[in-house]
Amino acid sequence: MGVTVRDLAAWKAEGRRFTMLTAYDWPTAKLVEAAGVPVILVGDSVGDNVLGYANTLPVTMDEALHHARAVARGAPGCLLVGDMPFGSYQGSPDSAVDNAVAFLKAGMHAVKLEGGGWTAPLVKRMAERGIPVMGHLGLTPQSVNAFGGMRVQARSESAQQLLLDHARELEASGAFAVVLEGMPREIAGQVTTALRIPTIGIGAGPDCDAQVLITHDLLGVSRHTRGGMPKFARAYAEIGELTLNAMRAYDDDVRAGRFPDDEHSYH
Ligand code: KIV
């Protein structure tokens, strides 16, 4: 057995920080596992990073499961988390459980769902049925229309108190971890101290137990495909630039008659 939800709990207890990365396909999943990153999120960010949608809202269960299966084939040793797309858990609790089950049948070990308060009974329902759930609070991208844009959340004292209450409810309902996205670092630190389960930050400062990045941001691809990088992300390589240069060089070589050459020919 690879990494499990019990490992994450133990790491929090030991004060050991860890990482999660997104992957949507087999080669990326293989690379994430080879790099020693223990947790993979098959994010609904596949929508705006890979499928060309304006945001995550159009992603369907069929699309999410297609990517989940590819990742499961690539990284069997990682803890694999399937991100429930918008519309797959907001309706009846029964259909939400059915959709979560579909992720586990596709090879995921857990699911993630966004929001606090109303999600707590759903998390409990899933946890009781053997489905590990990761919560997600703060700037939850599926609520982009309700927020009026991708805005940092939990800036006021009352919003911070509500966030803390929601985080505690998720923990009490059986969530094994919670993503904290797009919020002041101070409140993310408070939530991290208040919970026994690990917090996984993205745009929530350095005081969370773990960090998650979208792999296309980490690789510097987003600045070419999405017109920029979020303030909180760091590109650890410029793969977008390298890719463009490689494609241009290939195009130049073929047009100039330098490729293919004798070395790349059969005799
Ligand atoms: O879909 C996703 O990639 C996410 C992360 C931003 C946490 O939800």
Residues whose N, C-alpha, C, O or C-beta is under 5 A from the ligand:
A	BS01	KIV	T22 G43 D44 S45 D83 V179 V212
